[in-house]
């Protein structure tokens, strides 16, 4: 009689594990602006532009779920000061190109309105001759698993 209960219990355990893995894959890694994260949904290929200026400050901001943080900077151009969203800190920490205060950079990204104010979601950042690639031409993040699909 014990064997009769063992098979459904094992099957239930396997199904639970599969559902958990599917949920994790759909949500993405910590700090990733994937499909359920606002920055990926906000990126619009129709509003892509390139701006240049000087970095006023760089901030690492914890995400709302508390599972990671994003790197943002304030860029002073000839026309405005605009916040720039770069990406998750764990991804940027692994890159060779580092962006800091007073750096002169060029940013290509999607201009969006966030909390009633203009902002840019960066796809590329040029610092001198170095290029930091953050998103592809469709706005898919370089750190996303969907990139390979």
Secondary structure, 3 states (H helix, E strand, C coil): CHHHHHHHHHHHHHHHHHHHHHHHHHHCCCCCCCCCCHHHHHCCHHHEEEEEEEEEEEEEEECCCCCCEEEEEEEECCCCEEEEEEEEHHHHCCCCCCCCCCCEEEEEEEEEEECCEEEEEEEEEEECCEEEECECCCCCECCCHHHHC
